[in-house]
């Protein structure tokens, strides 16, 4: 019997690691000065901590000729990258131009682009292949003479599919197109070896990698020009006005350090549990379908459809037993637009679940999850 729900929703959010919390502690109560002001020694010291954190992020991620802009999270980073770059492009050229993305992107990418479409830009949302990957042919065919911006996420938050950004970036670079990628789900799960060769603008999020909520990063090429979304004090190179949340920045920096250091070990552990989970479910349940490529995939993600199962009933009965997701953390329970884009019917999308494994997940958690889901699916059928 399950006495408390098993947490398998780590792609929605992760708990702060103890070391991360400890790194932030002094900046809540002792070193609480405002790093944006240089009016006194305390503020100057806080400013130094901010810049040291920025330099450490650049070192941990091996960034060259890149600016690191601290934001409130991935959503703001995506908005700043897409809306900020598009509006600056219009200001410089007098043109609206054409933007390309995937139908399976996070809403924090799709919604800003749809907003830009209303302003006059044209936007193409490419349908992915059945395995969730972007087709090279479809991508090349989507490019127009007026294409100036592309946004393709490195790893999908729902189906975990890792896109081939190297060739996407190569094509964009050859045509003078700027590439943005949402990599919020990636640090600590896949190697971050050569970020300078995958995109011109990259989004990262703290609370996906065992850091604090409310802080993110936008990494951009030095020559990229953006229009700020809001103005005021001119912080973060004039791109993100507002008081700098120094404790969160210190915590995020520590989370990146830990994640990068333990990537190989953590990925192996997560993939081990993920593969055992899939093996157990496959052995116990017939008509099980895995969504997205199993070869190009995050190690902690499993997205499954259970045909001939009432989705609403499945999720209702799972709630007290397994904490999982029917889609994005921001979907508010709506059927996954990602699964619909893969060709799933509305009924199939509703009878799907995303199981995402975390560093705290145990073998007992996996065994119990296999047992509980297998029993529920068989009972409902």
C-alpha positions in Angstrom: 0.0 0.0 0.0 1.2 3.5 -0.8 1.1 5.6 2.3 2.1 8.9 0.6 2.3 9.8 -3.1 5.5 8.9 -4.9 7.0 12.0 -6.5 7.7 11.5 -10.2 7.2 15.0 -11.5 10.7 16.4 -11.2 10.5 18.1 -14.6 7.8 20.4 -13.2 10.2 21.5 -10.4 12.9 20.2 -8.1 13.7 20.8 -4.5 16.7 23.0 -3.5 19.7 20.9 -2.6 21.1 21.5 0.9 24.3 23.0 -0.5 22.3 25.5 -2.6 20.2 26.6 0.5 23.4 27.0 2.5 25.1 29.1 -0.2 22.1 31.5 -0.2 21.7 31.9 3.6 24.1 34.8 4.2 22.5 36.9 1.5 19.1 36.9 3.1 20.0 38.4 6.4 23.7 39.4 6.7 24.9 40.5 3.2 21.6 41.9 2.1 22.8 45.0 0.4 21.6 46.1 -3.1 24.1 45.2 -5.8 22.7 47.8 -8.2 23.8 50.6 -6.0 27.4 51.8 -5.5 26.6 54.3 -2.8 28.4 52.5 0.0 30.8 49.6 0.8 28.0 47.1 1.5 26.4 47.7 -1.9 29.8 47.6 -3.6 30.5 44.2 -2.0 27.1 42.9 -3.1 27.9 44.1 -6.7 31.2 42.2 -6.5 29.3 39.0 -5.5 26.9 39.5 -8.5 29.8 39.8 -11.0 31.7 36.9 -9.5 28.5 34.8 -9.8 28.2 35.8 -13.5 31.8 34.9 -14.1 31.3 31.5 -12.4 28.3 30.8 -14.6 30.4 31.6 -17.7 33.2 29.3 -16.4 30.9 26.4 -15.4 29.1 26.5 -18.8 32.3 27.2 -20.8 30.9 30.3 -22.4 33.0 32.5 -24.7 32.0 35.9 -25.9 28.6 35.6 -24.3 26.7 37.8 -22.0 24.9 36.2 -19.0 21.7 38.1 -18.2 19.9 37.1 -14.9 16.1 37.1 -15.2 13.2 35.8 -13.1 13.1 32.5 -14.9 12.8 30.7 -18.2 9.5 32.4 -19.2 11.0 35.9 -18.9 14.2 34.7 -20.6 12.2 33.4 -23.6 10.1 36.5 -23.8 13.2 38.8 -23.6 15.0 36.8 -26.3 12.1 36.5 -28.7 10.2 39.7 -28.3 13.3 41.7 -27.5 15.2 40.6 -30.5 12.2 40.8 -32.9 11.3 44.3 -31.9 15.0 45.4 -32.1 15.1 43.8 -35.6 12.1 45.8 -36.6 13.6 49.0 -35.2 16.8 48.5 -37.1 15.4 47.4 -40.4 11.8 48.7 -40.6 10.7 45.1 -41.4 8.7 42.6 -39.5 10.3 39.4 -41.0 9.7 35.7 -40.5 10.2 33.5 -37.5 10.3 29.7 -37.3 9.6 27.4 -34.4 8.2 23.9 -33.6 4.6 23.1 -32.6 5.9 21.2 -29.6 7.7 24.2 -28.0 6.8 25.3 -24.5 4.0 27.9 -24.3 6.6 30.3 -23.0 7.9 30.3 -26.6 4.7 29.8 -28.5 2.8 32.6 -26.8 5.4 35.3 -27.3 5.7 34.3 -30.9 1.9 34.4 -31.4 2.0 37.9 -29.8 4.6 38.9 -32.3 2.4 37.5 -35.1 -0.4 39.9 -34.0 2.2 42.8 -34.2 2.9 42.0 -37.9 5.6 39.3 -37.9 5.0 36.0 -39.7 5.5 32.8 -37.8 5.8 29.2 -39.0 5.2 26.4 -36.5 6.7 23.3 -38.0 5.1 19.9 -37.2 7.6 17.5 -35.8 8.1 13.9 -36.9 6.3 11.2 -35.0 9.3 10.7 -32.8 9.2 14.4 -31.8 12.4 15.3 -33.7 12.6 18.2 -36.2 12.9 17.1 -39.9 15.8 18.6 -41.7 13.9 18.8 -44.9 10.9 20.5 -43.2 13.2 23.0 -41.6 15.0 23.9 -44.8 11.7 24.2 -46.6 10.3 26.5 -43.9 13.1 29.0 -44.3 12.2 32.1 -46.4 14.4 35.0 -47.6 12.9 37.2 -44.8 13.5 34.6 -42.0 15.6 36.3 -39.3 14.8 34.3 -36.1 14.4 30.6 -35.2 13.5 29.1 -31.8 13.9 25.4 -31.2 14.2 24.0 -27.7 17.2 21.8 -26.9 15.1 19.2 -24.9 11.3 19.0 -24.7 9.8 19.5 -21.3 7.0 16.9 -21.9 8.5 14.1 -24.1 12.2 14.7 -23.3 13.3 14.6 -26.9 16.7 16.3 -27.6 16.7 18.2 -30.8 19.8 18.2 -33.2 20.7 21.8 -32.6 24.2 21.5 -34.2 22.9 21.2 -37.7 20.0 23.6 -37.1 22.5 26.2 -35.8 24.9 25.5 -38.8 22.1 26.2 -41.3 21.0 29.3 -39.4 24.5 30.6 -39.3 25.0 30.1 -43.0 21.9 32.2 -43.7 22.5 34.9 -41.1 19.5 33.7 -39.0 19.7 34.0 -35.2 18.8 30.8 -33.3 17.3 30.8 -29.8 16.9 27.7 -27.7 15.1 27.0 -24.5 17.5 24.7 -22.6 15.7 24.9 -19.2 15.5 21.1 -18.9 19.1 20.4 -19.7 21.8 21.4 -17.2 22.9 18.4 -15.2 21.1 15.9 -17.4 23.0 16.0 -20.7 26.6 17.3 -21.4 27.0 21.0 -21.7 30.2 20.9 -23.6 30.0 23.4 -26.5 27.2 25.8 -25.9 28.8 28.3 -28.2 28.0 26.0 -31.2 24.3 25.3 -30.6 22.6 28.7 -30.5 23.0 32.5 -30.4 20.6 32.8 -27.4 20.0 30.2 -24.7 17.5 30.0 -21.9 18.2 28.3 -18.5 16.1 27.9 -15.4 17.1 27.4 -11.8 14.3 25.4 -10.3 14.6 22.6 -12.9 18.1 21.8 -11.6 17.7 21.8 -7.8 18.1 25.5 -7.5 15.7 28.2 -6.1 12.6 29.3 -7.9 12.3 32.8 -9.3 15.6 33.0 -11.1 16.8 32.2 -14.6 19.4 33.1 -17.2 19.4 34.3 -20.8 22.8 33.8 -22.5 23.3 35.8 -25.7 26.1 36.4 -28.2 27.9 39.7 -27.4 26.7 41.2 -30.7 23.0 40.4 -30.1 20.9 43.5 -29.6 17.6 43.3 -27.6 14.9 45.7 -26.7 14.1 45.4 -23.0 10.6 44.3 -22.0 10.5 46.8 -19.2 12.6 49.8 -18.2 13.5 51.4 -14.9 16.9 51.2 -13.2 18.8 49.8 -16.2 20.1 46.7 -14.5 21.6 43.7 -16.4 23.1 45.7 -19.3 19.9 47.8 -19.5 18.0 44.7 -20.5 16.3 43.7 -17.2 15.5 46.6 -14.9 14.7 45.8 -11.3 16.4 45.0 -8.0 18.8 42.2 -8.4 17.8 39.1 -6.3 21.3 38.3 -5.1 20.4 35.3 -2.9 18.7 33.6 -5.8 21.6 34.3 -8.2 24.1 32.8 -5.7 21.9 29.8 -5.3 21.4 29.3 -9.0 25.2 29.6 -9.5 25.8 26.9 -6.9 23.1 24.7 -8.5 24.9 25.0 -11.9 28.2 24.2 -10.3 26.8 21.0 -8.7 24.8 19.9 -11.7 27.8 20.3 -14.1 30.1 18.5 -11.7 27.7 15.5 -11.4 26.2 15.3 -14.8 27.6 11.9 -15.8 26.9 10.2 -12.5 23.4 11.7 -12.3 22.4 10.9 -15.9 23.4 7.3 -15.4 21.4 7.0 -12.2 18.3 8.6 -13.7 18.5 6.6 -16.9 18.9 3.4 -14.8 15.6 4.1 -12.9 13.9 5.4 -16.1 14.8 2.2 -18.0 13.7 -0.1 -15.2 10.4 1.8 -15.0 9.8 1.4 -18.7 10.8 -2.3 -18.6 8.4 -3.0 -15.7 5.5 -1.2 -17.2 6.0 -2.8 -20.6 6.1 -6.3 -19.0 2.9 -5.7 -17.1 0.8 -3.6 -19.5 -0.2 -4.4 -23.1 -0.8 -1.6 -25.6 1.7 0.8 -24.0 3.1 3.5 -26.3 6.2 5.6 -25.5 6.0 9.2 -26.8 9.1 10.6 -28.4 12.4 9.1 -29.4 14.0 6.8 -26.9 17.4 7.4 -28.4 17.6 11.2 -28.3 16.0 11.8 -24.9 16.6 13.2 -21.5 17.6 10.5 -19.0 14.9 11.3 -16.5 11.9 11.5 -18.8 9.3 8.9 -19.7 6.0 9.9 -21.5 3.5 7.1 -22.0 0.1 6.7 -23.6 -2.2 3.9 -22.4 -4.7 3.2 -25.3 -8.2 2.1 -24.3 -7.9 3.8 -20.9 -10.2 6.6 -19.7 -7.7 9.4 -19.1 -9.7 11.4 -16.6 -10.3 8.3 -14.5 -6.6 7.3 -14.7 -5.4 10.6 -13.5 -8.0 10.8 -10.8 -7.0 7.4 -9.4 -3.3 8.2 -9.8 -3.4 11.4 -7.8 -3.2 9.9 -4.3 -0.6 7.4 -5.3 1.8 8.9 -7.9 2.6 12.6 -8.4 3.1 12.9 -12.1 1.9 15.1 -15.0 -0.4 15.0 -17.9 1.7 17.6 -19.7 3.6 20.8 -19.0 3.5 22.2 -15.5 1.9 25.3 -17.1 -0.8 23.4 -19.0 -3.5 23.7 -16.2 -4.6 20.1 -16.9 -5.4 20.7 -20.6 -4.5 17.9 -23.1 -0.9 18.2 -24.1 -0.4 20.3 -27.3 2.9 18.4 -27.7 1.2 15.0 -27.9 -1.5 16.4 -30.3 1.3 17.8 -32.5 2.8 14.2 -32.6 -0.5 13.0 -34.1 -2.2 11.7 -30.9 -5.9 12.0 -30.8 -7.5 14.0 -28.0 -8.5 10.8 -26.2 -5.0 9.4 -26.5 -3.4 12.6 -25.2 -5.8 12.5 -22.2 -4.7 8.9 -21.4 -1.0 9.8 -21.3 1.3 10.6 -18.4 4.7 12.1 -18.0 6.9 10.4 -15.4 10.0 12.4 -14.6 12.6 10.9 -12.2 14.7 12.9 -9.7 17.8 12.5 -7.7 15.8 11.5 -4.7 14.0 8.7 -6.5 14.7 5.2 -5.2 14.4 1.7 -6.6 11.6 1.0 -4.2 9.8 4.1 -5.7 10.2 2.6 -9.2 8.9 -0.8 -8.1 5.9 0.6 -6.3 5.1 2.9 -9.3 5.2 -0.1 -11.7 2.8 -2.0 -9.4 0.4 0.8 -8.9 0.2 2.0 -12.5 -0.1 -1.6 -13.8 -2.9 -2.3 -11.4 -4.8 0.9 -12.3 -4.5 0.5 -16.0 -5.7 -3.1 -15.9 -8.6 -2.2 -13.6 -9.8 0.7 -15.7 -9.6 -1.3 -18.9 
